[in-house]
Amino acid sequence: MAKAFYSVAYGDTRGFTNALLELVEDGMLSKDALIGELLRWMSEDEVEDFCTRNLMLRDDDNMPIIRREDEEDEDEAALDDFNYVGSRHHY
């Protein structure tokens, strides 16, 4: 059986995290490989939540640069609201 390079102590709450970071620092694991594997492991909702909580995927005005296709612009949504006087459906 091969000897492990790193060991994680029982009760160490960030043991595996720290071991992965050390592998990257030691050049035994590339950042690109780690990022790719982590993003493939996470669900799309987890990735979206991560980006939202960490203010990633924002432009200089703090506006999202990526959004879901089912999200409408507020101005466009107002035009579809039949109660709004300026709506294309209001009579």
C-alpha positions, -999 to +999 in steps of 0.1 A: +000+000+000+013+034-009+022+059+018+000+090+019+017+123+013-006+141+037-026+130+066-057+146+081-061+145+118-094+134+132-114+164+143-095+188+120-124+207+105-104+220+075-080+191+071-089+181+035-091+217+025-057+224+039-042+193+023-055+203-011-041+238-007-007+223+003-008+200-028-013+231-049+014+251-031+038+221-035+031+219-072+017+184-070-018+196-081-025+224-105-049+251-097-067+246-130-073+209-122-086+217-087-109+244-099-123+223-127-129+193-105-145+214-078-168+232-102-179+199-118-186+185-083-208+214-072-243+217-084-252+247-106-272+262-077-241+259-054-219+276-080-245+304-085-247+308-047-209+309-044-207+336-071-235+357-055-222+355-020-187+364-031-197+391-055-182+373-085-194+377-120-201+414-116-191+444-137-176+476-125-210+489-115-217+458-095-242+445-120-244+408-128-226+399-161-244+365-162-280+359-155-305+331-160-324+330-193-357+330-174-350+363-157-366+393-174-356+429-172-378+449-149-387+473-177-397+444-199-418+428-171-436+461-166-446+461-202-463+427-198-482+437-166-517+444-178-524+466-148-496+490-158-509+519-178-479+517-202-484+480-207-488+467-242-518+446-228-535+475-210-568+487-226 
